[in-house]
């Protein structure tokens, strides 16, 4: 008998939680009339919209908008994304990652420069591509290990990122 009362209490409280969660989702959902992306410089509007899994006329909730922001970040083109609602319009305010303008090597004598460029290119670090600071740190560590393995224990790897006009680096 006590178990039945406990089970009934758990079921009622779960039903109340489900109902209130549904009400919050319903209150937060709306139908999208327009989608705008502000702050684009290098990435085209069409490319940005292809990464957003929402379309005009969709009824969306907070989880849908969270997924849209996640997909935009996953494209690898954006450093910051803000999302807000202006009436029935969904507005993504983006800051693009800077693109690599040039790659220069200074003080390197142990490895041919062409080999370094090929290695960077195969790692995804190329002129014209968005900068990936995590990838750069990984390549720095790999080069440091290479120099240590070659017996050059005093070698130091320093990456200098110089900001340039038009969101280049």
Rosetta blueprint (number, residue, H / E / L):
1 X L
2 X H
3 X H
4 X H
5 X H
6 X H
7 X H
8 X H
9 X H
10 X H
11 X H
12 X H
13 X H
14 X H
15 X H
16 X H
17 X H
18 X H
19 X H
20 X H
21 X H
22 X H
23 X H
24 X H
25 X H
26 X H
27 X H
28 X H
29 X L
30 X E
31 X E
32 X L
33 X L
34 X E
35 X E
36 X E
37 X E
38 X E
39 X L
40 X L
41 X L
42 X L
43 X L
44 X L
45 X H
46 X H
47 X H
48 X H
49 X H
50 X H
51 X L
52 X L
53 X L
54 X L
55 X L
56 X L
57 X L
58 X L
59 X E
60 X E
61 X L
62 X H
63 X H
64 X H
65 X H
66 X H
67 X H
68 X H
69 X H
70 X H
71 X H
72 X H
73 X H
74 X H
75 X L
76 X L
77 X L
78 X E
79 X E
80 X E
81 X E
82 X E
83 X E
84 X E
85 X E
86 X E
87 X L
88 X L
89 X E
90 X E
91 X E
92 X E
93 X E
94 X E
95 X E
96 X E
97 X L
98 X L
99 X E
100 X L
101 X L
102 X L
103 X L
104 X L
105 X L
106 X L
107 X L
108 X L
109 X L
110 X L
111 X L
112 X L
113 X H
114 X H
115 X H
116 X H
117 X H
118 X H
119 X H
120 X H
121 X H
122 X H
123 X L
124 X L
125 X L
126 X L
127 X L
128 X L
129 X L
130 X E
131 X L
132 X L
133 X H
134 X H
135 X H
136 X H
137 X H
138 X H
139 X H
140 X H
141 X H
142 X H
143 X H
144 X H
145 X H
146 X H
147 X H
148 X H
149 X H
150 X L
151 X L
152 X L
153 X L
154 X L
155 X L
156 X L
157 X L
158 X L
159 X L
160 X L
161 X L
162 X L
163 X L
164 X E
165 X L
166 X L
167 X L
168 X E
169 X L
